[in-house]
């Protein structure tokens, strides 16, 4: 059985999901799917998945990352990966998924890739209709 812990935190307008454990066929995939769907439903469109503490990933886990990426793309969002372990990176190179995802080793670089300063004093909360889609800043 797959065991994964998913914790969520906000860095400015970006949601970071810190995963810990095994991402493979079973409950872990279901949990990740539900969390990503919930984020999309509440209007989160900038998501980073931190894989630093993922101890195992199988093809089903990779498939769930692809499904999450697709869900965000269809909803005008972006999913990026952070701190791929050596094994995860190898699997993503073999499957050519590393050409699909933006992957970063440094969290500040991943946050900056969304085009804002993660140290900005203004934090936007609430529905996205209060945010300018061009700038990501509250209207």
Beta strands, then each sheet from edge to edge (+ up, - down):
strand 1: 4-11
strand 2: 14-23
strand 3: 46-57
strand 4: 78-82
strand 5: 102-104
sheet 1: 1+ 2- 3- 4- 5-
end
